[in-house]
Amino acid sequence: MSMSATASAPLTTSSATRWVQLLLGLICMMAISSPQYVWTLFTKSLGSSLGVPAAAIQVTFSILIVLQTFFSPFQGWLVERFGPRWLIATGAGLTGLSWVLAAQVSSLWGLYLTYGLLGGLGTGIVYVGVVGQMVGWFPDRRGFAAGVVAAGYGMGAIITTFPISDDLAANGLAPTLLKFGLIFGVVGVLAALGLRAPPAQQTTPQVGSAGDVPTEAMLKTPIFWLMLVMMAMMSTTGLMVTSQMGTFAADFGITKVTVFGAAALPLALTIDRFCNGLTRPFFGWVSDRLGRENTMALAFALEGVAMAIWLGLIDQPLAFVLMSGVVFFGWGEIFSLFPSTLTDTFGARWATKNYGCLYIAQGIGAIFGGPLASLLHAETGGWSMVFAVAIGCDLLTAALALLVLKPMRARYMAR
């Protein structure tokens, strides 16, 4: 068995209890997913409403992700200090409030402060808190459990993409933000109030783990920084697609056509949400059996190859819709593979705070995947170079997983 495959650990509570916690965590993640994953539906309306260029609007998306991620170590500390229930409920409430207030703004800075700042802080508390709780509740299935709740974040927008798109067309920007903001806030808060911290006995190291390493000690290890770089590169490729998909779909004429009787872009976004969610528990489950680094190499290379094929067929509507799903299937698993690998290596005692530090990589990816991708497109006059950089990052990260991270972790665990 691979070193990173997990072994069963004794549980002090009923199996039903932890599965209920997993379900509640999944609902919390679904409630906060739309601010990121349906963002591309709002960019055109926001630009027209506020009278600002696309690049300025995209800064909102970067603020959302940067605040969600760069404050995550502090957010993780808050969850560990005060417990998951009220902190995660607060995060869910802030997420819904960000849309409610964004519906009222009349300036770009108002959008930055509501959708960007409040949304980023709220989603960050929920995301880091829920993932940290689940790797504690499931020491024997960390990859799978992290993947399930991460799937909620990736797939939650499946049930909102078409309703939001239809509501936006029928009622306009402000009513849509107000209505769905209230829904997300109420659902997220109610689910969060049922969360409980895992028993202390369940956060003991699993077989094959290096033990519980405090955050300060973890930050001194080369393994952590290598994983941060790898996750940042993969985040860059995925967020480039997430934030720019509506723009390059319009450039290739995809927004004006239908596929299977549905508008191509919303259909692609819905399929993407499904694939982006499915990949997280799937590759988490695979990594519990084949090993973390082996699974990383397989999944990251898959995205690189799929993105190359996608670029070659991107002006064909059916291929655009189907290949976009494959691209997301090769990307979304980073949110199960990296937290489970991190917890395997440094233990579960400080898992929430430790993952908060690693989750900063998502913010780094937002900087390169959002505005800088737009600037590269503007400088080169096309999307080929943007895709080439993303493909290069995918393949390089796959190689690092096998050739560098795997032997480095083996030496560390042996010590």
C-alpha positions as a Markdown table, in Angstrom:
| # | Residue | x | y | z |
|---|---|---|---|---|
| 1 | Met | 0.0 | 0.0 | 0.0 |
| 2 | Ser | 1.2 | 3.5 | -0.7 |
| 3 | Met | 2.6 | 5.4 | 2.2 |
| 4 | Ser | -0.1 | 8.1 | 1.8 |
| 5 | Ala | -3.0 | 5.6 | 1.6 |
| 6 | Thr | -4.8 | 5.7 | 4.9 |
| 7 | Ala | -5.4 | 3.1 | 7.6 |
| 8 | Ser | -8.5 | 2.8 | 9.7 |
| 9 | Ala | -8.4 | 4.7 | 13.0 |
| 10 | Pro | -10.7 | 4.1 | 16.0 |
| 11 | Leu | -13.7 | 6.3 | 16.3 |
| 12 | Thr | -15.3 | 7.3 | 19.6 |
| 13 | Thr | -18.6 | 8.4 | 18.2 |
| 14 | Ser | -21.1 | 6.6 | 16.0 |
| 15 | Ser | -20.5 | 6.5 | 12.3 |
| 16 | Ala | -23.9 | 8.2 | 11.8 |
| 17 | Thr | -22.7 | 11.3 | 13.7 |
| 18 | Arg | -19.8 | 11.9 | 11.4 |
| 19 | Trp | -21.8 | 11.3 | 8.3 |
| 20 | Val | -24.3 | 13.9 | 9.5 |
| 21 | Gln | -21.5 | 16.3 | 10.0 |
| 22 | Leu | -20.2 | 15.5 | 6.5 |
| 23 | Leu | -23.7 | 16.3 | 5.1 |
| 24 | Leu | -23.9 | 19.6 | 7.0 |
| 25 | Gly | -20.5 | 20.6 | 5.8 |
| 26 | Leu | -21.5 | 19.8 | 2.2 |
| 27 | Ile | -24.6 | 22.0 | 2.5 |
| 28 | Cys | -22.5 | 24.9 | 3.9 |
| 29 | Met | -20.1 | 24.6 | 1.0 |
| 30 | Met | -22.9 | 24.6 | -1.5 |
| 31 | Ala | -24.3 | 27.7 | 0.0 |
| 32 | Ile | -21.1 | 29.7 | -0.6 |
| 33 | Ser | -20.1 | 28.4 | -4.0 |
| 34 | Ser | -22.1 | 30.8 | -6.3 |
| 35 | Pro | -20.1 | 34.0 | -5.6 |
| 36 | Gln | -17.1 | 32.4 | -7.3 |
| 37 | Tyr | -18.6 | 30.0 | -9.8 |
| 38 | Val | -21.4 | 32.2 | -11.3 |
| 39 | Trp | -19.3 | 35.3 | -11.3 |
| 40 | Thr | -18.9 | 35.2 | -15.0 |
| 41 | Leu | -22.7 | 35.6 | -15.5 |
| 42 | Phe | -22.6 | 39.1 | -13.8 |
| 43 | Thr | -19.5 | 40.7 | -15.4 |
| 44 | Lys | -21.3 | 42.1 | -18.5 |
| 45 | Ser | -24.3 | 43.5 | -16.5 |
| 46 | Leu | -22.0 | 45.0 | -13.8 |
| 47 | Gly | -19.8 | 46.7 | -16.5 |
| 48 | Ser | -22.9 | 48.2 | -18.1 |
| 49 | Ser | -24.4 | 49.2 | -14.8 |
| 50 | Leu | -21.3 | 50.8 | -13.3 |
| 51 | Gly | -19.9 | 52.1 | -16.6 |
| 52 | Val | -16.4 | 50.6 | -16.1 |
| 53 | Pro | -14.2 | 48.3 | -18.3 |
| 54 | Ala | -14.0 | 44.6 | -18.0 |
| 55 | Ala | -10.5 | 44.6 | -16.4 |
| 56 | Ala | -11.8 | 46.8 | -13.5 |
| 57 | Ile | -14.8 | 44.6 | -12.9 |
| 58 | Gln | -12.5 | 41.5 | -12.8 |
| 59 | Val | -10.6 | 43.0 | -9.9 |
| 60 | Thr | -13.7 | 42.2 | -7.8 |
| 61 | Phe | -13.2 | 38.5 | -8.5 |
| 62 | Ser | -9.6 | 38.8 | -7.5 |
| 63 | Ile | -10.5 | 40.6 | -4.2 |
| 64 | Leu | -13.0 | 37.8 | -3.5 |
| 65 | Ile | -10.4 | 35.0 | -3.9 |
| 66 | Val | -7.5 | 36.9 | -2.3 |
| 67 | Leu | -9.6 | 37.8 | 0.8 |
| 68 | Gln | -10.9 | 34.2 | 0.9 |
| 69 | Thr | -7.4 | 32.8 | 0.9 |
| 70 | Phe | -4.8 | 35.3 | 2.3 |
| 71 | Phe | -6.8 | 35.7 | 5.5 |
| 72 | Ser | -7.4 | 31.9 | 5.7 |
| 73 | Pro | -4.6 | 31.3 | 8.4 |
| 74 | Phe | -6.4 | 33.8 | 10.7 |
| 75 | Gln | -9.8 | 32.4 | 9.8 |
| 76 | Gly | -8.5 | 28.9 | 10.6 |
| 77 | Trp | -7.2 | 30.1 | 13.9 |
| 78 | Leu | -10.6 | 31.6 | 14.7 |
| 79 | Val | -12.4 | 28.3 | 14.0 |
| 80 | Glu | -10.0 | 26.4 | 16.2 |
| 81 | Arg | -10.2 | 29.0 | 18.9 |
| 82 | Phe | -14.0 | 29.5 | 19.1 |
| 83 | Gly | -15.3 | 26.3 | 17.5 |
| 84 | Pro | -16.9 | 25.6 | 14.1 |
| 85 | Arg | -20.6 | 26.3 | 14.7 |
| 86 | Trp | -20.8 | 30.1 | 15.2 |
| 87 | Leu | -17.7 | 31.0 | 13.2 |
| 88 | Ile | -18.9 | 29.1 | 10.1 |
| 89 | Ala | -22.4 | 30.4 | 10.6 |
| 90 | Thr | -21.0 | 33.9 | 10.6 |
| 91 | Gly | -19.1 | 33.2 | 7.4 |
| 92 | Ala | -22.2 | 31.9 | 5.7 |
| 93 | Gly | -24.1 | 35.0 | 6.8 |
| 94 | Leu | -21.4 | 37.3 | 5.5 |
| 95 | Thr | -21.5 | 35.5 | 2.1 |
| 96 | Gly | -25.2 | 36.1 | 1.7 |
| 97 | Leu | -24.9 | 39.7 | 3.0 |
| 98 | Ser | -22.3 | 40.4 | 0.4 |
| 99 | Trp | -24.8 | 39.8 | -2.5 |
| 100 | Val | -27.6 | 41.7 | -0.7 |
| 101 | Leu | -25.4 | 44.8 | -0.3 |
| 102 | Ala | -23.9 | 44.4 | -3.8 |
| 103 | Ala | -27.4 | 44.7 | -5.2 |
| 104 | Gln | -27.5 | 48.3 | -3.8 |
| 105 | Val | -24.1 | 49.6 | -5.0 |
| 106 | Ser | -23.6 | 52.4 | -7.5 |
| 107 | Ser | -19.8 | 52.5 | -7.7 |
| 108 | Leu | -16.9 | 50.3 | -8.4 |
| 109 | Trp | -15.5 | 50.7 | -4.9 |
| 110 | Gly | -18.9 | 49.7 | -3.5 |
| 111 | Leu | -18.7 | 46.5 | -5.5 |
| 112 | Tyr | -15.2 | 45.8 | -4.3 |
| 113 | Leu | -16.2 | 46.2 | -0.7 |
| 114 | Thr | -19.4 | 44.1 | -0.8 |
| 115 | Tyr | -19.1 | 41.3 | -3.4 |
| 116 | Gly | -15.3 | 41.3 | -3.1 |
| 117 | Leu | -14.3 | 42.0 | 0.6 |
| 118 | Leu | -17.4 | 40.7 | 2.5 |
| 119 | Gly | -17.8 | 37.8 | 0.1 |
| 120 | Gly | -14.1 | 36.8 | 0.4 |
| 121 | Leu | -14.0 | 36.9 | 4.2 |
| 122 | Gly | -17.3 | 35.0 | 4.5 |
| 123 | Thr | -16.5 | 32.2 | 2.0 |
| 124 | Gly | -13.0 | 31.9 | 3.4 |
| 125 | Ile | -14.2 | 31.2 | 7.0 |
| 126 | Val | -16.7 | 28.6 | 5.7 |
| 127 | Tyr | -14.3 | 26.9 | 3.3 |
| 128 | Val | -11.3 | 26.5 | 5.6 |
| 129 | Gly | -13.4 | 25.7 | 8.6 |
| 130 | Val | -15.4 | 23.0 | 6.9 |
| 131 | Val | -12.4 | 21.3 | 5.3 |
| 132 | Gly | -10.5 | 21.4 | 8.6 |
| 133 | Gln | -13.4 | 19.8 | 10.5 |
| 134 | Met | -13.9 | 17.0 | 8.0 |
| 135 | Val | -10.3 | 15.8 | 7.9 |
| 136 | Gly | -10.7 | 15.5 | 11.7 |
| 137 | Trp | -14.0 | 13.6 | 11.6 |
| 138 | Phe | -12.6 | 11.1 | 8.9 |
| 139 | Pro | -9.0 | 10.2 | 9.8 |
| 140 | Asp | -9.4 | 7.0 | 7.9 |
| 141 | Arg | -10.9 | 8.6 | 4.7 |
| 142 | Arg | -9.3 | 12.0 | 4.5 |
| 143 | Gly | -9.0 | 12.2 | 0.8 |
| 144 | Phe | -12.6 | 11.2 | 0.3 |
| 145 | Ala | -14.1 | 13.4 | 3.1 |
| 146 | Ala | -12.2 | 16.5 | 2.0 |
| 147 | Gly | -13.3 | 15.8 | -1.6 |
| 148 | Val | -17.0 | 15.5 | -0.6 |
| 149 | Val | -17.2 | 18.9 | 1.1 |
| 150 | Ala | -15.0 | 20.5 | -1.6 |
| 151 | Ala | -17.4 | 19.0 | -4.1 |
| 152 | Gly | -20.1 | 21.0 | -2.5 |
| 153 | Tyr | -18.1 | 24.2 | -3.3 |
| 154 | Gly | -17.5 | 23.0 | -6.8 |
| 155 | Met | -21.0 | 21.7 | -7.5 |
| 156 | Gly | -23.2 | 23.9 | -5.5 |
| 157 | Ala | -23.6 | 26.3 | -8.4 |
| 158 | Ile | -25.1 | 23.6 | -10.5 |
| 159 | Ile | -28.5 | 24.2 | -9.0 |
| 160 | Thr | -28.1 | 28.0 | -9.2 |
| 161 | Thr | -26.5 | 28.6 | -12.6 |
| 162 | Phe | -29.6 | 28.4 | -14.8 |
| 163 | Pro | -32.0 | 30.0 | -12.2 |
| 164 | Ile | -29.6 | 32.9 | -11.7 |
| 165 | Ser | -29.1 | 33.3 | -15.5 |
| 166 | Asp | -32.8 | 33.3 | -16.1 |
| 167 | Asp | -33.6 | 35.6 | -13.2 |
| 168 | Leu | -30.9 | 38.0 | -14.4 |
| 169 | Ala | -32.4 | 38.1 | -17.9 |
| 170 | Ala | -36.0 | 38.5 | -16.6 |
| 171 | Asn | -35.5 | 40.8 | -13.6 |
| 172 | Gly | -32.1 | 42.4 | -13.9 |
| 173 | Leu | -29.0 | 42.6 | -11.8 |
| 174 | Ala | -30.1 | 44.0 | -8.4 |
| 175 | Pro | -33.2 | 41.8 | -7.8 |
| 176 | Thr | -31.2 | 38.7 | -8.7 |
| 177 | Leu | -28.4 | 39.5 | -6.3 |
| 178 | Leu | -30.8 | 40.4 | -3.5 |
| 179 | Lys | -33.0 | 37.3 | -3.8 |
| 180 | Phe | -30.2 | 34.7 | -4.1 |
| 181 | Gly | -28.1 | 36.5 | -1.5 |
| 182 | Leu | -30.9 | 36.0 | 1.0 |
| 183 | Ile | -31.3 | 32.3 | 0.0 |
| 184 | Phe | -27.6 | 31.6 | 0.4 |
| 185 | Gly | -27.3 | 33.3 | 3.7 |
| 186 | Val | -30.2 | 31.5 | 5.3 |
| 187 | Val | -29.3 | 28.0 | 4.1 |
| 188 | Gly | -25.7 | 28.4 | 5.0 |
| 189 | Val | -26.4 | 29.7 | 8.5 |
| 190 | Leu | -28.9 | 26.9 | 9.3 |
| 191 | Ala | -26.5 | 24.2 | 8.2 |
| 192 | Ala | -23.6 | 25.7 | 10.1 |
| 193 | Leu | -25.5 | 25.7 | 13.4 |
| 194 | Gly | -25.6 | 21.9 | 13.3 |
| 195 | Leu | -21.8 | 21.5 | 13.0 |
| 196 | Arg | -19.7 | 20.1 | 15.9 |
| 197 | Ala | -16.0 | 19.9 | 16.5 |
| 198 | Pro | -14.6 | 16.3 | 16.1 |
| 199 | Pro | -13.7 | 14.5 | 19.3 |
| 200 | Ala | -10.1 | 14.9 | 20.3 |
| 201 | Gln | -9.5 | 11.2 | 19.9 |
| 202 | Gln | -10.3 | 11.4 | 16.2 |
| 203 | Thr | -7.6 | 13.9 | 15.5 |
| 204 | Thr | -4.8 | 11.6 | 16.6 |
| 205 | Pro | -2.3 | 10.7 | 13.8 |
| 206 | Gln | -3.2 | 8.0 | 11.4 |
| 207 | Val | -1.0 | 5.1 | 10.6 |
| 208 | Gly | 1.8 | 6.4 | 8.3 |
| 209 | Ser | 1.4 | 10.0 | 9.4 |
| 210 | Ala | 4.4 | 12.0 | 10.6 |
| 211 | Gly | 2.4 | 13.1 | 13.7 |
| 212 | Asp | 0.9 | 16.4 | 14.7 |
| 213 | Val | 3.1 | 19.3 | 13.7 |
| 214 | Pro | 2.2 | 22.9 | 14.8 |
| 215 | Thr | 1.8 | 25.5 | 12.1 |
| 216 | Glu | 4.9 | 27.4 | 13.1 |
| 217 | Ala | 7.0 | 24.2 | 12.7 |
| 218 | Met | 5.3 | 23.2 | 9.4 |
| 219 | Leu | 6.1 | 26.6 | 7.9 |
| 220 | Lys | 9.8 | 25.8 | 8.3 |
| 221 | Thr | 9.7 | 22.7 | 6.2 |
| 222 | Pro | 10.5 | 22.6 | 2.4 |
| 223 | Ile | 7.5 | 20.2 | 1.8 |
| 224 | Phe | 5.0 | 22.9 | 2.8 |
| 225 | Trp | 6.5 | 25.5 | 0.5 |
| 226 | Leu | 6.7 | 23.0 | -2.4 |
| 227 | Met | 3.0 | 22.1 | -2.0 |
| 228 | Leu | 2.2 | 25.9 | -1.8 |
| 229 | Val | 3.9 | 26.5 | -5.2 |
| 230 | Met | 2.3 | 23.4 | -6.7 |
| 231 | Met | -1.2 | 24.4 | -5.5 |
| 232 | Ala | -0.7 | 28.0 | -6.7 |
| 233 | Met | 0.2 | 26.8 | -10.2 |
| 234 | Met | -2.8 | 24.6 | -10.4 |
| 235 | Ser | -5.1 | 27.3 | -8.9 |
| 236 | Thr | -3.8 | 29.7 | -11.6 |
| 237 | Thr | -4.9 | 27.4 | -14.4 |
| 238 | Gly | -8.3 | 26.7 | -13.0 |
| 239 | Leu | -9.1 | 30.3 | -12.0 |
| 240 | Met | -8.0 | 31.5 | -15.4 |
| 241 | Val | -10.8 | 29.4 | -16.9 |
| 242 | Thr | -13.3 | 30.3 | -14.2 |
| 243 | Ser | -12.8 | 34.0 | -14.4 |
| 244 | Gln | -12.3 | 34.4 | -18.1 |
| 245 | Met | -14.6 | 31.8 | -19.6 |
| 246 | Gly | -17.4 | 34.2 | -20.4 |
| 247 | Thr | -15.0 | 36.5 | -22.1 |
| 248 | Phe | -13.3 | 34.0 | -24.4 |
| 249 | Ala | -16.6 | 32.2 | -25.1 |
| 250 | Ala | -17.9 | 35.6 | -26.4 |
| 251 | Asp | -14.7 | 36.0 | -28.5 |
| 252 | Phe | -15.2 | 32.6 | -30.2 |
| 253 | Gly | -19.0 | 33.2 | -30.7 |
| 254 | Ile | -20.1 | 30.6 | -28.2 |
| 255 | Thr | -22.4 | 32.9 | -26.3 |
| 256 | Lys | -24.7 | 33.2 | -29.4 |
| 257 | Val | -25.4 | 29.6 | -30.0 |
| 258 | Thr | -27.2 | 26.7 | -28.4 |
| 259 | Val | -26.2 | 23.1 | -27.7 |
| 260 | Phe | -28.8 | 20.4 | -27.1 |
| 261 | Gly | -31.4 | 23.2 | -27.2 |
| 262 | Ala | -29.8 | 25.2 | -24.3 |
| 263 | Ala | -27.6 | 28.3 | -24.4 |
| 264 | Ala | -24.1 | 27.1 | -24.8 |
| 265 | Leu | -22.4 | 29.1 | -22.0 |
| 266 | Pro | -24.8 | 28.4 | -19.1 |
| 267 | Leu | -24.9 | 24.7 | -20.2 |
| 268 | Ala | -21.0 | 24.6 | -20.2 |
| 269 | Leu | -21.0 | 26.3 | -16.8 |
| 270 | Thr | -23.5 | 23.7 | -15.4 |
| 271 | Ile | -21.5 | 20.8 | -16.7 |
| 272 | Asp | -18.3 | 22.4 | -15.4 |
| 273 | Arg | -19.8 | 22.7 | -11.9 |
| 274 | Phe | -20.8 | 19.0 | -12.0 |
| 275 | Cys | -17.3 | 17.9 | -13.2 |
| 276 | Asn | -15.5 | 20.3 | -10.8 |
| 277 | Gly | -17.5 | 18.7 | -7.9 |
| 278 | Leu | -17.4 | 15.1 | -9.0 |
| 279 | Thr | -13.6 | 15.1 | -9.4 |
| 280 | Arg | -13.0 | 16.1 | -5.7 |
| 281 | Pro | -14.4 | 13.0 | -4.0 |
| 282 | Phe | -13.4 | 10.8 | -7.0 |
| 283 | Phe | -9.7 | 11.6 | -7.0 |
| 284 | Gly | -9.8 | 11.9 | -3.2 |
| 285 | Trp | -11.0 | 8.3 | -3.1 |
| 286 | Val | -8.5 | 7.3 | -5.7 |
| 287 | Ser | -5.7 | 8.9 | -3.7 |
| 288 | Asp | -6.7 | 7.0 | -0.5 |
| 289 | Arg | -5.8 | 3.9 | -2.5 |
| 290 | Leu | -3.1 | 4.8 | -5.0 |
| 291 | Gly | -1.3 | 7.4 | -3.1 |
| 292 | Arg | -1.5 | 11.2 | -3.1 |
| 293 | Glu | 1.4 | 12.0 | -5.4 |
| 294 | Asn | 0.5 | 9.3 | -8.0 |
| 295 | Thr | -3.0 | 10.7 | -8.2 |
| 296 | Met | -1.8 | 14.3 | -8.5 |
| 297 | Ala | 0.4 | 13.4 | -11.4 |
| 298 | Leu | -2.5 | 11.6 | -13.2 |
| 299 | Ala | -5.1 | 14.4 | -12.6 |
| 300 | Phe | -2.8 | 17.4 | -13.3 |
| 301 | Ala | -1.6 | 15.8 | -16.6 |
| 302 | Leu | -5.2 | 15.1 | -17.5 |
| 303 | Glu | -6.1 | 18.8 | -17.3 |
| 304 | Gly | -3.1 | 19.9 | -19.3 |
| 305 | Val | -3.9 | 17.5 | -22.2 |
| 306 | Ala | -7.6 | 18.4 | -22.0 |
| 307 | Met | -6.9 | 22.1 | -22.1 |
| 308 | Ala | -4.7 | 21.6 | -25.2 |
| 309 | Ile | -7.5 | 19.7 | -27.0 |
| 310 | Trp | -10.0 | 22.3 | -25.8 |
| 311 | Leu | -8.0 | 25.2 | -27.3 |
| 312 | Gly | -7.8 | 23.3 | -30.7 |
| 313 | Leu | -11.6 | 22.9 | -30.8 |
| 314 | Ile | -12.7 | 26.0 | -28.9 |
| 315 | Asp | -14.7 | 27.5 | -31.7 |
| 316 | Gln | -16.9 | 24.5 | -32.0 |
| 317 | Pro | -19.9 | 24.8 | -29.6 |
| 318 | Leu | -20.4 | 21.1 | -28.8 |
| 319 | Ala | -16.7 | 20.6 | -28.2 |
| 320 | Phe | -16.5 | 23.8 | -26.2 |
| 321 | Val | -19.2 | 22.5 | -23.8 |
| 322 | Leu | -17.9 | 18.9 | -23.4 |
| 323 | Met | -14.2 | 19.7 | -23.2 |
| 324 | Ser | -14.7 | 22.4 | -20.7 |
| 325 | Gly | -16.1 | 19.7 | -18.4 |
| 326 | Val | -13.0 | 17.6 | -18.9 |
| 327 | Val | -10.8 | 20.6 | -18.1 |
| 328 | Phe | -12.6 | 21.2 | -14.8 |
| 329 | Phe | -12.5 | 17.4 | -14.0 |
| 330 | Gly | -8.7 | 17.7 | -14.2 |
| 331 | Trp | -8.6 | 20.8 | -12.0 |
| 332 | Gly | -11.0 | 20.7 | -9.1 |
| 333 | Glu | -9.4 | 17.7 | -7.3 |
| 334 | Ile | -6.7 | 20.0 | -5.9 |
| 335 | Phe | -9.1 | 20.8 | -3.1 |
| 336 | Ser | -9.2 | 17.2 | -1.9 |
| 337 | Leu | -5.6 | 16.1 | -2.8 |
| 338 | Phe | -3.7 | 19.0 | -1.2 |
| 339 | Pro | -5.5 | 19.2 | 2.2 |
| 340 | Ser | -5.4 | 15.4 | 2.6 |
| 341 | Thr | -1.7 | 15.3 | 1.7 |
| 342 | Leu | -1.0 | 18.1 | 4.1 |
| 343 | Thr | -2.8 | 16.4 | 6.9 |
| 344 | Asp | -1.2 | 13.1 | 6.2 |
| 345 | Thr | 2.2 | 14.8 | 6.5 |
| 346 | Phe | 1.6 | 17.2 | 9.4 |
| 347 | Gly | -1.2 | 15.5 | 11.4 |
| 348 | Ala | -4.8 | 16.6 | 12.1 |
| 349 | Arg | -4.4 | 18.4 | 15.5 |
| 350 | Trp | -3.8 | 21.8 | 13.7 |
| 351 | Ala | -5.3 | 20.8 | 10.4 |
| 352 | Thr | -7.6 | 23.8 | 10.0 |
| 353 | Lys | -4.9 | 26.3 | 10.7 |
| 354 | Asn | -2.3 | 24.4 | 8.7 |
| 355 | Tyr | -4.7 | 24.2 | 5.7 |
| 356 | Gly | -5.5 | 27.9 | 6.1 |
| 357 | Cys | -1.8 | 28.6 | 5.4 |
| 358 | Leu | -1.7 | 26.3 | 2.3 |
| 359 | Tyr | -5.0 | 27.8 | 1.0 |
| 360 | Ile | -3.2 | 31.1 | 0.4 |
| 361 | Ala | -2.1 | 29.4 | -2.9 |
| 362 | Gln | -5.7 | 29.9 | -4.2 |
| 363 | Gly | -5.3 | 33.6 | -3.7 |
| 364 | Ile | -2.0 | 33.6 | -5.6 |
| 365 | Gly | -3.8 | 31.7 | -8.4 |
| 366 | Ala | -6.5 | 34.4 | -8.4 |
| 367 | Ile | -4.0 | 37.1 | -9.1 |
| 368 | Phe | -2.4 | 35.3 | -12.0 |
| 369 | Gly | -5.6 | 33.7 | -13.3 |
| 370 | Gly | -7.7 | 36.8 | -13.3 |
| 371 | Pro | -6.4 | 40.3 | -14.2 |
| 372 | Leu | -2.9 | 39.1 | -15.3 |
| 373 | Ala | -4.5 | 36.6 | -17.7 |
| 374 | Ser | -6.6 | 39.5 | -19.1 |
| 375 | Leu | -3.5 | 41.6 | -19.5 |
| 376 | Leu | -1.7 | 38.8 | -21.3 |
| 377 | His | -4.6 | 38.4 | -23.6 |
| 378 | Ala | -4.7 | 42.1 | -24.3 |
| 379 | Glu | -0.9 | 42.2 | -25.0 |
| 380 | Thr | -0.9 | 39.2 | -27.4 |
| 381 | Gly | -4.3 | 39.8 | -29.0 |
| 382 | Gly | -5.5 | 36.3 | -28.5 |
| 383 | Trp | -5.9 | 33.4 | -26.1 |
| 384 | Ser | -3.2 | 31.0 | -27.3 |
| 385 | Met | -0.5 | 32.3 | -25.0 |
| 386 | Val | -2.8 | 32.3 | -22.0 |
| 387 | Phe | -3.7 | 28.7 | -22.6 |
| 388 | Ala | 0.0 | 27.8 | -23.3 |
| 389 | Val | 1.0 | 29.1 | -19.9 |
| 390 | Ala | -1.8 | 27.2 | -18.2 |
| 391 | Ile | -0.9 | 23.9 | -20.0 |
| 392 | Gly | 2.7 | 24.4 | -19.0 |
| 393 | Cys | 1.8 | 24.9 | -15.4 |
| 394 | Asp | -0.4 | 21.7 | -15.4 |
| 395 | Leu | 2.4 | 19.5 | -16.8 |
| 396 | Leu | 5.1 | 21.0 | -14.7 |
| 397 | Thr | 3.0 | 20.4 | -11.5 |
| 398 | Ala | 2.3 | 16.8 | -12.5 |
| 399 | Ala | 6.1 | 16.2 | -12.9 |
| 400 | Leu | 6.8 | 17.9 | -9.5 |
| 401 | Ala | 4.3 | 15.6 | -7.8 |
| 402 | Leu | 6.1 | 12.5 | -8.9 |
| 403 | Leu | 9.7 | 13.5 | -9.1 |
| 404 | Val | 10.1 | 15.9 | -6.2 |
| 405 | Leu | 7.2 | 15.9 | -3.7 |
| 406 | Lys | 6.9 | 12.1 | -3.5 |
| 407 | Pro | 10.6 | 11.4 | -2.6 |
| 408 | Met | 10.7 | 14.5 | -0.4 |
| 409 | Arg | 7.7 | 13.3 | 1.6 |
| 410 | Ala | 9.0 | 9.8 | 1.8 |
| 411 | Arg | 12.3 | 11.0 | 3.4 |
| 412 | Tyr | 10.4 | 13.3 | 5.8 |
| 413 | Met | 8.0 | 10.5 | 6.9 |
| 414 | Ala | 10.9 | 8.1 | 7.4 |
| 415 | Arg | 12.5 | 10.6 | 9.8 |
